[in-house]
Amino acid sequence: MNKYWKILLNFLLIYSVLMSAICISFDTVNTLKYGALDLRNRVVGVRVLSDGEDPYFFKWDQNTPEEIVDARDFYSNFPMSRLTVPPTVLLLHLPFASIPYKTQQILWAFIQWLLLLLSIILLSNTTYSIIKKKIIWIMGLLIIASSFFWRLHIDKGQIYILFVFLIILSYWLVKKKDNYILSGFILGLTASFRPPVILMGIPFLINKKWKFIFSGLAGILISFVSSLVIAPLSIWKSYFNSMEFHEKFHLLIIRPTYRFFNKSVVDGIKNAIFSANLQIEDSSIQDMIRIFFHIKVKAIILELSFIVCILILIIFLWRRIVKTKSNELLFYIGIIFIIISSFFLPAARLSYMNIYWLFPLSLIVIKTNDIKKILKPELIFVIVGLALNTMFFIFPKGVILSDFLILLYLVITTFRITNSKY
């Protein structure tokens, strides 16, 4: 790489750090001003569960203590609450349940940033190339940390960054420590928190990485058994039942009627039902079909379509997966399966899910022998996609187009990166 490229790379790195610092200030303001609506339902959920009630079908009223009021849950005709995470995630919140909510919100905003930075550190630590390290830091700080979807992730108090960090930690353990047992166990834990993560096991199963597979199953089992301490099987049954109602809601089978909480401050939150003015767009397949064809898609159609897509990829990649000795390749294919699944789930696919991009984009850099090989024609999809992401106030629907452009790039690159000469 000539000196001009090095100068450009150093400039971008400095610019990325400055942009991230500015974005931290925005996140601080939003955290102090708003109530992290998605964190709220998890905190309320574990508090309700601790009181011996069913958090998935809990509905507050005007006499409910503020500590267990989710003021954003104003769908009066829905039997379920807004809580959509499994009991394994509630177990993570249990030690903090009694802490004042605003304190939890500020702490979680800090932890989100910490997990993002740790993810970048782990990824950059898996390559000895200084150039690749810098590119990974630029992607992490400029593409992810400075993006509007990371602002949305922080503002909502979302939890996807935890899943991404654990997946990257699992990769780092294999790459640096050659520890398939602990790596698989951690990925199993992650799958217990976010079930679609189990898709990452497919390429490892095809490649016969049995230590990884069995330790992953052990991670799922241990996490499930641990959750029974606070959530017996009846609560797990409620979780799956509530998911059926949420599915019907997102597929527009059931429609809401509204009621609002009549207090301006709830449990220390001044804006209990509001969030920052950030563009929210749904890029799920079901919503695209509804917008363009005015058709409501059944869940079974979405599920079958997803299975077909995954089977097609597996058929085309089977030989390469079987023969490969590259862990990067197995992890890359696994994360692509997860990202594809997010488009087919019978639920909204909001932009904060794009935090997943950090891992495959970094793996492309790490796996590529000659960094110049990244400069392929399909890179234009990423450039246009990221531009649309940063200009969402001017082109709001561009956010949706951006998601599909980058998905297209990642899928195309799947076939390039699995080539041993790449």
C-alpha positions as CSV (number, residue, x, y, z in Angstrom):
1,M,0.0,0.0,0.0
2,N,1.5,3.3,-1.1
3,K,2.0,6.3,1.2
4,Y,-1.1,8.1,-0.1
5,W,-3.3,5.2,0.9
6,K,-1.7,5.2,4.3
7,I,-2.3,8.9,4.7
8,L,-5.9,8.5,3.7
9,L,-6.3,5.6,6.1
10,N,-4.8,7.6,9.0
11,F,-7.1,10.5,8.2
12,L,-10.2,8.3,8.2
13,L,-9.1,6.7,11.5
14,I,-8.7,10.2,13.2
15,Y,-12.0,11.3,11.6
16,S,-13.7,8.1,12.9
17,V,-12.5,8.8,16.4
18,L,-13.8,12.4,16.3
19,M,-17.1,11.4,14.9
20,S,-17.6,8.7,17.6
21,A,-16.8,11.3,20.3
22,I,-19.5,13.6,18.9
23,C,-21.9,10.7,18.7
24,I,-21.3,9.8,22.3
25,S,-22.5,13.3,23.2
26,F,-25.7,12.8,21.2
27,D,-26.3,9.4,22.9
28,T,-25.7,11.0,26.4
29,V,-28.4,13.6,25.7
30,N,-30.9,11.1,24.4
31,T,-30.2,8.8,27.3
32,L,-30.8,11.5,29.9
33,K,-33.9,12.9,28.0
34,Y,-35.8,9.7,27.0
35,G,-36.7,6.4,28.6
36,A,-35.0,3.7,26.4
37,L,-38.4,2.1,25.5
38,D,-37.1,-1.4,24.7
39,L,-35.0,-1.6,27.8
40,R,-38.0,-0.6,29.8
41,N,-40.1,-3.6,28.9
42,R,-37.2,-6.0,29.9
43,V,-36.7,-4.3,33.2
44,V,-40.5,-4.2,33.9
45,G,-40.6,-7.9,32.8
46,V,-38.1,-9.1,35.3
47,R,-39.6,-7.0,38.1
48,V,-43.1,-8.5,37.3
49,L,-41.6,-12.0,37.2
50,S,-39.9,-11.4,40.6
51,D,-43.3,-10.5,42.0
52,G,-44.5,-14.0,41.0
53,E,-46.6,-12.8,38.0
54,D,-46.5,-13.7,34.3
55,P,-44.5,-10.9,32.6
56,Y,-45.6,-11.9,29.1
57,F,-49.3,-11.4,29.7
58,F,-49.1,-8.6,32.4
59,K,-51.2,-5.5,31.7
60,W,-50.9,-2.5,34.0
61,D,-53.7,-0.2,35.1
62,Q,-53.9,3.2,36.7
63,N,-53.3,1.6,40.2
64,T,-50.2,-0.3,39.2
65,P,-47.0,0.7,41.0
66,E,-44.9,2.9,38.6
67,E,-41.9,0.5,39.0
68,I,-43.8,-2.1,36.9
69,V,-45.5,0.2,34.5
70,D,-44.5,0.0,30.8
71,A,-46.2,3.2,29.7
72,R,-45.4,2.4,26.0
73,D,-47.7,-0.7,26.3
74,F,-50.9,1.2,25.3
75,Y,-52.5,-1.6,23.3
76,S,-55.5,-2.1,25.5
77,N,-57.0,-5.0,23.4
78,F,-53.8,-7.1,23.3
79,P,-53.5,-9.8,26.0
80,M,-49.7,-9.8,25.8
81,S,-47.2,-7.2,27.1
82,R,-44.4,-5.7,24.9
83,L,-41.9,-8.1,26.3
84,T,-40.4,-10.3,23.5
85,V,-37.2,-11.7,25.0
86,P,-37.0,-15.2,26.5
87,P,-36.7,-15.9,30.2
88,T,-32.9,-16.5,29.7
89,V,-32.5,-12.8,29.0
90,L,-34.6,-11.8,32.0
91,L,-32.2,-13.8,34.1
92,L,-29.4,-11.4,33.0
93,H,-31.5,-8.5,34.2
94,L,-32.4,-10.1,37.6
95,P,-29.3,-8.8,39.6
96,F,-30.2,-5.2,38.6
97,A,-34.0,-5.4,39.0
98,S,-34.1,-3.3,42.2
99,I,-31.9,-0.5,41.0
100,P,-33.7,2.7,40.0
101,Y,-34.7,2.5,36.4
102,K,-32.9,5.7,35.3
103,T,-29.7,4.4,36.8
104,Q,-30.1,1.1,34.9
105,Q,-30.7,3.1,31.7
106,I,-27.6,5.1,32.0
107,L,-25.6,2.0,33.0
108,W,-26.9,0.1,30.0
109,A,-26.0,3.0,27.6
110,F,-22.5,2.8,28.9
111,I,-22.4,-1.0,28.6
112,Q,-23.6,-0.8,25.0
113,W,-20.7,1.4,24.0
114,L,-18.3,-0.7,26.0
115,L,-19.5,-3.9,24.2
116,L,-19.1,-2.2,20.9
117,L,-15.5,-1.1,21.6
118,L,-14.6,-4.5,23.0
119,S,-16.0,-6.2,19.8
120,I,-13.8,-3.9,17.7
121,I,-10.8,-4.7,19.9
122,L,-11.4,-8.5,19.6
123,L,-11.8,-8.3,15.9
124,S,-8.7,-6.2,15.3
125,N,-6.8,-8.5,17.6
126,T,-7.3,-11.5,15.2
127,T,-5.1,-10.0,12.5
128,Y,-1.4,-9.1,12.6
129,S,-1.8,-6.6,9.7
130,I,-1.7,-3.0,10.9
131,I,-3.5,-2.0,7.8
132,K,-6.4,-4.4,8.5
133,K,-6.5,-3.4,12.1
134,K,-7.0,0.3,11.1
135,I,-9.7,-0.7,8.6
136,I,-11.6,-2.7,11.2
137,W,-11.4,0.3,13.6
138,I,-12.6,2.7,10.9
139,M,-15.5,0.4,10.1
140,G,-16.4,0.0,13.7
141,L,-16.2,3.7,14.6
142,L,-17.4,5.2,11.3
143,I,-19.8,2.7,9.8
144,I,-21.3,1.4,13.1
145,A,-20.7,3.7,16.0
146,S,-21.3,6.9,13.9
147,S,-24.4,5.5,12.2
148,F,-28.0,6.5,12.8
149,F,-28.9,2.8,13.6
150,W,-26.4,2.8,16.5
151,R,-28.1,6.0,17.7
152,L,-31.4,4.1,17.5
153,H,-29.9,1.1,19.3
154,I,-28.7,3.3,22.2
155,D,-31.9,5.4,22.3
156,K,-34.2,2.3,22.5
157,G,-31.9,0.5,25.0
158,Q,-31.7,-2.5,22.6
159,I,-29.7,-5.6,23.3
160,Y,-28.4,-6.8,19.9
161,I,-24.9,-5.5,20.7
162,L,-24.7,-8.1,23.4
163,F,-25.4,-10.9,20.9
164,V,-22.9,-9.5,18.5
165,F,-20.2,-9.2,21.2
166,L,-20.8,-12.8,22.3
167,I,-20.6,-14.1,18.7
168,I,-17.3,-12.1,18.1
169,L,-16.0,-13.4,21.4
170,S,-16.8,-17.0,20.3
171,Y,-14.9,-16.3,17.0
172,W,-11.9,-14.8,18.9
173,L,-11.7,-17.9,21.2
174,V,-11.3,-20.2,18.1
175,K,-9.1,-17.9,16.2
176,K,-6.6,-16.9,19.0
177,K,-7.0,-19.7,21.5
178,D,-8.1,-22.6,19.3
179,N,-10.7,-23.3,22.0
180,Y,-13.7,-24.9,20.3
181,I,-15.3,-26.0,23.6
182,L,-15.6,-22.6,25.2
183,S,-16.3,-20.9,21.9
184,G,-19.2,-23.3,21.1
185,F,-20.5,-22.9,24.7
186,I,-20.6,-19.1,24.4
187,L,-22.4,-19.3,21.1
188,G,-24.9,-21.7,22.7
189,L,-25.5,-19.2,25.4
190,T,-26.1,-16.6,22.8
191,A,-28.6,-18.8,21.0
192,S,-30.5,-19.2,24.2
193,F,-30.8,-15.4,24.4
194,R,-31.6,-15.0,20.6
195,P,-32.8,-18.3,19.1
196,P,-31.9,-17.4,15.4
197,V,-28.2,-17.5,16.5
198,I,-28.5,-21.3,16.4
199,L,-28.2,-21.0,12.6
200,M,-24.5,-20.3,13.1
201,G,-24.1,-23.9,14.0
202,I,-25.1,-25.1,10.4
203,P,-21.7,-24.6,8.7
204,F,-19.9,-26.1,11.8
205,L,-22.2,-29.1,11.7
206,I,-21.5,-29.6,7.9
207,N,-17.8,-29.3,8.7
208,K,-18.1,-31.8,11.5
209,K,-16.8,-29.5,14.3
210,W,-18.2,-31.8,16.9
211,K,-16.6,-30.2,19.9
212,F,-18.1,-26.9,18.9
213,I,-21.5,-28.3,18.2
214,F,-21.8,-30.3,21.5
215,S,-20.5,-27.5,23.6
216,G,-23.0,-25.2,21.9
217,L,-25.8,-27.5,22.8
218,A,-24.5,-27.6,26.4
219,G,-24.5,-23.8,26.5
220,I,-28.2,-23.8,25.4
221,L,-29.2,-26.4,27.9
222,I,-27.3,-24.9,30.9
223,S,-28.8,-21.4,30.1
224,F,-32.3,-22.9,29.9
225,V,-32.0,-24.9,33.1
226,S,-30.6,-21.8,34.9
227,S,-33.6,-19.7,33.8
228,L,-35.9,-22.2,35.5
229,V,-34.7,-20.6,38.8
230,I,-36.9,-17.6,38.1
231,A,-39.1,-18.8,35.2
232,P,-40.7,-22.3,35.6
233,L,-42.0,-24.1,32.5
234,S,-45.3,-22.4,32.8
235,I,-43.5,-19.0,32.1
236,W,-41.7,-20.5,29.1
237,K,-45.1,-21.7,27.8
238,S,-46.4,-18.1,28.2
239,Y,-43.4,-16.8,26.3
240,F,-44.1,-19.0,23.3
241,N,-47.8,-18.2,23.5
242,S,-47.1,-14.4,23.6
243,M,-44.8,-14.8,20.5
244,E,-47.8,-16.1,18.6
245,F,-49.8,-13.0,19.5
246,H,-46.8,-10.8,18.5
247,E,-46.6,-12.6,15.2
248,K,-50.3,-11.9,14.6
249,F,-49.8,-8.3,15.4
250,H,-46.9,-7.8,13.0
251,L,-48.7,-9.7,10.3
252,L,-51.7,-7.4,10.8
253,I,-54.0,-10.3,11.8
254,I,-54.9,-8.5,15.0
255,R,-55.1,-4.7,15.2
256,P,-54.6,-2.5,18.2
257,T,-56.8,-0.1,20.1
258,Y,-55.0,2.5,22.2
259,R,-55.0,3.8,25.7
260,F,-52.5,6.2,27.3
261,F,-51.0,6.6,30.7
262,N,-52.1,9.9,32.2
263,K,-48.8,10.8,34.0
264,S,-46.0,12.7,32.5
265,V,-43.3,11.0,34.7
266,V,-43.2,7.3,35.3
267,D,-40.6,5.7,37.5
268,G,-38.2,8.7,37.1
269,I,-38.7,8.9,33.3
270,K,-39.9,12.3,32.1
271,N,-40.6,11.1,28.6
272,A,-42.0,7.7,29.3
273,I,-43.7,7.1,26.0
274,F,-41.4,9.1,23.7
275,S,-38.0,8.5,22.1
276,A,-35.5,10.5,20.1
277,N,-36.5,11.8,16.7
278,L,-34.8,9.0,14.7
279,Q,-36.1,7.5,11.5
280,I,-37.6,4.1,12.1
281,E,-38.2,1.9,9.0
282,D,-39.2,-1.7,8.7
283,S,-37.2,-3.6,6.1
284,S,-38.7,-7.1,6.7
285,I,-39.8,-9.1,3.7
286,Q,-43.4,-9.1,5.0
287,D,-43.5,-5.3,5.1
288,M,-42.0,-5.0,1.6
289,I,-44.6,-7.4,0.2
290,R,-47.3,-5.4,2.0
291,I,-46.1,-2.1,0.7
292,F,-45.5,-3.1,-3.0
293,F,-48.2,-5.7,-3.5
294,H,-50.7,-4.9,-0.8
295,I,-50.7,-8.5,0.3
296,K,-50.6,-9.8,3.9
297,V,-48.1,-12.7,4.1
298,K,-48.7,-15.7,6.3
299,A,-46.0,-16.7,8.7
300,I,-45.7,-20.2,7.1
301,I,-44.9,-18.6,3.7
302,L,-42.1,-16.5,5.3
303,E,-40.7,-19.5,7.1
304,L,-40.7,-21.7,4.0
305,S,-39.2,-18.9,1.9
306,F,-36.4,-18.5,4.4
307,I,-35.7,-22.3,4.4
308,V,-35.5,-22.3,0.6
309,C,-33.0,-19.4,0.6
310,I,-30.8,-21.2,3.2
311,L,-31.0,-24.5,1.4
312,I,-30.0,-22.9,-1.9
313,L,-26.9,-21.3,-0.2
314,I,-26.0,-24.6,1.5
315,I,-26.3,-26.5,-1.8
316,F,-24.0,-24.0,-3.6
317,L,-21.5,-23.8,-0.7
318,W,-21.6,-27.4,0.5
319,R,-18.3,-28.6,-1.0
320,R,-16.5,-25.4,0.1
321,I,-17.8,-25.8,3.7
322,V,-16.8,-29.4,3.9
323,K,-13.3,-28.9,2.6
324,T,-12.5,-25.6,4.3
325,K,-10.1,-25.3,7.2
326,S,-10.9,-21.6,7.7
327,N,-12.8,-20.7,10.8
328,E,-13.4,-17.3,9.4
329,L,-15.4,-18.9,6.6
330,L,-17.6,-20.9,8.9
331,F,-18.3,-17.9,11.1
332,Y,-18.9,-15.8,8.0
333,I,-21.5,-18.1,6.5
334,G,-23.1,-18.5,10.0
335,I,-23.6,-14.8,10.5
336,I,-24.9,-14.4,6.9
337,F,-27.6,-17.0,7.8
338,I,-28.6,-15.0,10.9
339,I,-28.7,-11.7,8.9
340,I,-30.9,-13.3,6.2
341,S,-33.2,-14.7,8.9
342,S,-33.8,-11.3,10.3
343,F,-35.5,-10.3,7.0
344,F,-37.9,-13.3,7.0
345,L,-39.0,-13.3,10.7
346,P,-42.7,-12.5,11.1
347,A,-41.7,-9.4,13.0
348,A,-40.5,-5.9,12.3
349,R,-36.9,-5.7,11.1
350,L,-35.8,-2.3,12.5
351,S,-32.4,-0.7,11.7
352,Y,-30.8,-1.4,15.0
353,M,-30.4,-5.0,13.8
354,N,-27.7,-3.7,11.4
355,I,-25.2,-3.9,14.3
356,Y,-24.7,-7.4,12.9
357,W,-22.9,-5.8,10.0
358,L,-19.8,-5.3,12.1
359,F,-18.9,-8.9,12.1
360,P,-19.1,-10.0,8.4
361,L,-17.6,-6.8,7.1
362,S,-14.7,-7.2,9.5
363,L,-14.3,-10.9,8.5
364,I,-14.1,-9.9,4.8
365,V,-11.1,-7.7,5.7
366,I,-9.5,-10.4,7.9
367,K,-10.0,-13.2,5.5
368,T,-8.8,-11.4,2.3
369,N,-5.2,-12.2,1.5
370,D,-4.7,-9.0,-0.6
371,I,-6.6,-6.1,0.8
372,K,-7.0,-4.7,-2.8
373,K,-9.2,-7.7,-3.6
374,I,-11.9,-6.0,-1.5
375,L,-12.2,-3.4,-4.3
376,K,-14.7,-5.3,-6.3
377,P,-17.6,-3.9,-8.4
378,E,-20.2,-5.0,-5.8
379,L,-18.5,-2.7,-3.2
380,I,-20.7,0.0,-4.7
381,F,-23.7,-1.6,-2.9
382,V,-22.0,-0.9,0.4
383,I,-21.0,2.7,-0.5
384,V,-24.5,3.6,-1.7
385,G,-26.0,1.7,1.2
386,L,-24.0,3.5,3.8
387,A,-24.6,6.9,2.1
388,L,-28.4,6.3,2.3
389,N,-28.0,5.4,5.9
390,T,-26.3,8.7,6.7
391,M,-28.9,10.7,4.7
392,F,-32.0,9.2,6.2
393,F,-33.5,12.6,6.9
394,I,-33.4,13.4,3.2
395,F,-34.2,9.9,1.9
396,P,-36.2,8.2,4.7
397,K,-37.1,5.1,2.6
398,G,-33.4,5.0,1.6
399,V,-32.8,3.2,4.9
400,I,-34.8,0.2,3.6
401,L,-32.9,0.2,0.3
402,S,-29.6,0.5,2.2
403,D,-30.4,-2.7,4.2
404,F,-31.1,-4.7,1.1
405,L,-28.0,-3.3,-0.8
406,I,-25.7,-4.3,2.0
407,L,-27.4,-7.7,2.3
408,L,-26.8,-8.2,-1.4
409,Y,-23.2,-7.3,-1.1
410,L,-22.7,-9.7,1.8
411,V,-24.4,-12.6,-0.1
412,I,-22.3,-12.0,-3.2
413,T,-19.1,-11.8,-1.2
414,T,-20.1,-15.1,0.4
415,F,-19.2,-16.8,-2.9
416,R,-16.0,-14.8,-3.3
417,I,-14.7,-15.3,0.3
418,T,-15.3,-19.0,0.1
419,N,-12.9,-19.2,-2.8
420,S,-9.5,-20.4,-1.5
421,K,-7.7,-17.9,-3.8
422,Y,-9.6,-14.9,-2.4
